[in-house]
Amino acid sequence: MAKGIPMFDGYLVIGVLTRQGPEGETSAVGLIAIDTENMDGPEMGLTLFNCANIIYATGGPAGMYLTSVYPESHTGSSGIAFEAGVRGINLTESQYGIASTKFRWNLSGTYQQVIPRYISTREDGSDEKEFLEEYFENPGQMLDAIFLKGYQWPFDPRKIEGYGSSLIDILVYNEIQVKGRRVFMDFMHNPAGSLRGGDFDFSLLSQESCLYLKNSGALLKTPYDRLEKMNQPAIQLYRDHGIDLKTEYLEIAVCAQHNNGGLAGNLWWESNIRHFFPVGEANGTFGIYRPGGSALNSTQTGSLRAAQYISAKYSDAPLSMEDFCQAVATQVEDRIRMTRNLISGCGKGSNVLEFRARAQSRMTASGAHIRSLEACERAIRECLDDLAAFETKTQLACRLELPHAFRNRDILLSQYVYLCSIRDYIRSGGKSRGSYLVSLPGGRLPMDRLGDLFRYELDDGSFFDKVFYT
Ligand SMILES: Cc1cc2nc3c(=O)[nH]c(=O)nc-3n(C[C@H](O)[C@H](O)[C@H](O)COP(=O)(O)OP(=O)(O)OC[C@H]3O[C@@H](n4cnc5c(N)ncnc54)[C@H](O)[C@@H]3O)c2cc1C
């Protein structure tokens, strides 16, 4: 803004336009977008950008998941980049952890250290019960696992064994995805197993957990009291979003939080498609175990390096209008046809959000922190069916829903590529690592009471010196 550079707010990019060079190399030459403020006219809002270079900072493909702690408006746009031929790298690697779903927020730190009660109910809210305790050998183990979740927040298969904190993520998934129940955290009451004479028995805790609470002056009656003492703003935050932890339960799930893989770039963040620079979370630079804080640094580092490279090497003007039109005509015609098809049925009701929720459920169940080859292959087939039927099955109430429809398409494209990558990793013998468990028939069960889906083995590190291109 300070430099007077025009900004085009309110445009949703729906396609990356490319052209083939004389030596067979592909270059990005533009974008096709929808001007979401002007979709009524004969152009349907479709707008072309003739670009010399594209710095693509669209974030992680968060829209793929039903349970997600990304801001709701951030769905990502990796799908259309894949469609244009941009390669993916380490798409198997993402981070997942426990978060609230009504208001999206990571439940790390003090939210767990105050040791709330975990309950589950049927879909309609009936049949409330505490579900963690039956899986642990004694209450102390369970209380410590909850406490540790505070600073071992993302799901990590290395922290399952020995009744570790990542068991909690598995048990939450088991309630929601396997048993079809809803899960809540309750700060009003202590877990039943912790009580002696009606009060929380702090002697059940390990020395580490107990000392931490003692030093925080939080050997208090309820989880709410402890949270109020240790982190009042944590309570206020929910209050500001209409949730009072003093009087109500907090619905939770294991949610997608970060994409560590993504679109592949070189040292200057340029992709295999020339003049196309994926930066920030869209770029898969983060590896298997992302150090906290590195994401926000990367958004700045990548875009700076891309800008340096562009100013040194790629400062030519965009194509002439004639060459541009010639290069992108077929690609643009395809989007015009697609847009016309989508709006042709306007007015007969809408299924865009339902369509999205169905696709998202598939990914949360099969391509998030618990993955099996069988479920993944099934999800790929469903995804391909959805993509093939996308234009005919999508029903828009009115043109205003066009952006939702194109986001859905991007979500399907992203899911397809990510799921293929997960499938290939498992087929290659890849095991549990990072923030996911690969279900392995014949692997060990975290505990007897869990189903075979959760049999796993830890990755032995044999893939650590490799990256995974898709
Ligand atoms: C709950 C949570 C907590 C986090 N905490 C930390 C932390 O403590 N430290 C840390 O380093 N990182 C943290 N992260 C990660 C970090 O916030 C992200 O990696 C980072 O913000 C990504 O920035 P970005 O600019 O790449 O993408 P984003 O911030 O996701 O921005 C992408 C933008 O692109 C726009 N966009 C997408 N597609 C299109 C399209 N087709 N057309 C037009 N616009 C489009 C979106 O609307 C959005 O504005 C956290 C993430 C979450 C979800």
The ligand as a Tripos MOL2 file, in Angstrom:
@<TRIPOS>MOLECULE
LIG
   53    58     1     0     0
SMALL
NO_CHARGES

@<TRIPOS>ATOM
      1 C1         -4.4720  -22.3840   15.0500 C.3       1 LIG1
      2 C2         -3.1440  -22.1400   14.4360 C.ar      1 LIG1
      3 C3         -2.0830  -21.7330   15.2360 C.ar      1 LIG1
      4 C4         -0.8280  -21.4930   14.6640 C.ar      1 LIG1
      5 N1          0.2040  -21.0700   15.4560 N.ar      1 LIG1
      6 C5          1.4060  -20.7990   14.8930 C.ar      1 LIG1
      7 C6          2.4920  -20.3060   15.6780 C.ar      1 LIG1
      8 O1          2.3510  -20.1230   16.8750 O.2       1 LIG1
      9 N2          3.6780  -20.0730   15.0650 N.ar      1 LIG1
     10 C7          3.8650  -20.2840   13.7270 C.ar      1 LIG1
     11 O2          4.9410  -20.0480   13.2000 O.2       1 LIG1
     12 N3          2.8400  -20.7360   12.9620 N.ar      1 LIG1
     13 C8          1.6300  -20.9900   13.5090 C.ar      1 LIG1
     14 N4          0.6150  -21.4640   12.7290 N.ar      1 LIG1
     15 C9          0.8540  -21.6450   11.2960 C.3       1 LIG1
     16 C10         0.8610  -20.3080   10.5610 C.3       1 LIG1
     17 O3         -0.1570  -19.4890   11.0880 O.3       1 LIG1
     18 C11         0.6110  -20.5180    9.0660 C.3       1 LIG1
     19 O4          1.5210  -21.4560    8.5500 O.3       1 LIG1
     20 C12         0.7800  -19.2220    8.3230 C.3       1 LIG1
     21 O5         -0.1100  -18.2450    8.8150 O.3       1 LIG1
     22 C13         0.5310  -19.4260    6.8500 C.3       1 LIG1
     23 O6          0.6290  -18.1810    6.2380 O.3       1 LIG1
     24 P1          0.4500  -18.0280    4.6910 P.3       1 LIG1
     25 O7          0.5870  -16.5740    4.3990 O.co2     1 LIG1
     26 O8          1.3160  -18.9870    3.9600 O.co2     1 LIG1
     27 O9         -1.0460  -18.5180    4.4070 O.3       1 LIG1
     28 P2         -2.4300  -18.0380    5.0780 P.3       1 LIG1
     29 O10        -2.2130  -17.2030    6.2680 O.co2     1 LIG1
     30 O11        -3.2710  -19.2720    5.1950 O.co2     1 LIG1
     31 O12        -3.0300  -17.0830    3.9630 O.3       1 LIG1
     32 C14        -3.4690  -17.5820    2.7270 C.3       1 LIG1
     33 C15        -4.2850  -16.4910    2.0940 C.3       1 LIG1
     34 O13        -4.5300  -16.8220    0.7350 O.3       1 LIG1
     35 C16        -5.8950  -16.5800    0.4560 C.3       1 LIG1
     36 N5         -6.2850  -17.4850   -0.6470 N.ar      1 LIG1
     37 C17        -6.2400  -18.8360   -0.6600 C.ar      1 LIG1
     38 N6         -6.6700  -19.3010   -1.8430 N.ar      1 LIG1
     39 C18        -6.9780  -18.2230   -2.5910 C.ar      1 LIG1
     40 C19        -7.4780  -18.0600   -3.9080 C.ar      1 LIG1
     41 N7         -7.7420  -19.1070   -4.6880 N.pl3     1 LIG1
     42 N8         -7.7070  -16.8100   -4.3810 N.ar      1 LIG1
     43 C20        -7.4520  -15.7260   -3.5940 C.ar      1 LIG1
     44 N9         -6.9740  -15.8120   -2.3310 N.ar      1 LIG1
     45 C21        -6.7400  -17.0530   -1.8410 C.ar      1 LIG1
     46 C22        -6.6180  -16.9040    1.7410 C.3       1 LIG1
     47 O14        -7.8900  -16.3040    1.7820 O.3       1 LIG1
     48 C23        -5.6510  -16.3200    2.7610 C.3       1 LIG1
     49 O15        -5.8900  -14.9690    2.9550 O.3       1 LIG1
     50 C24        -0.6410  -21.6890   13.2710 C.ar      1 LIG1
     51 C25        -1.7160  -22.1010   12.4820 C.ar      1 LIG1
     52 C26        -2.9490  -22.3270   13.0530 C.ar      1 LIG1
     53 C27        -4.0870  -22.7630   12.1660 C.3       1 LIG1
@<TRIPOS>BOND
     1     1     2 1
     2     2     3 ar
     3     2    52 ar
     4     3     4 ar
     5     4     5 ar
     6     4    50 ar
     7     5     6 ar
     8     6     7 ar
     9     6    13 1
    10     7     8 2
    11     7     9 ar
    12     9    10 ar
    13    10    11 2
    14    10    12 ar
    15    12    13 ar
    16    13    14 ar
    17    14    15 1
    18    14    50 ar
    19    15    16 1
    20    16    17 1
    21    16    18 1
    22    18    19 1
    23    18    20 1
    24    20    21 1
    25    20    22 1
    26    22    23 1
    27    23    24 1
    28    24    25 2
    29    24    26 1
    30    24    27 1
    31    27    28 1
    32    28    29 2
    33    28    30 1
    34    28    31 1
    35    31    32 1
    36    32    33 1
    37    33    34 1
    38    33    48 1
    39    34    35 1
    40    35    36 1
    41    35    46 1
    42    36    37 ar
    43    36    45 ar
    44    37    38 ar
    45    38    39 ar
    46    39    40 ar
    47    39    45 ar
    48    40    41 1
    49    40    42 ar
    50    42    43 ar
    51    43    44 ar
    52    44    45 ar
    53    46    47 1
    54    46    48 1
    55    48    49 1
    56    50    51 ar
    57    51    52 ar
    58    52    53 1
@<TRIPOS>SUBSTRUCTURE
     1 LIG1         1 GROUP 0 **** ****
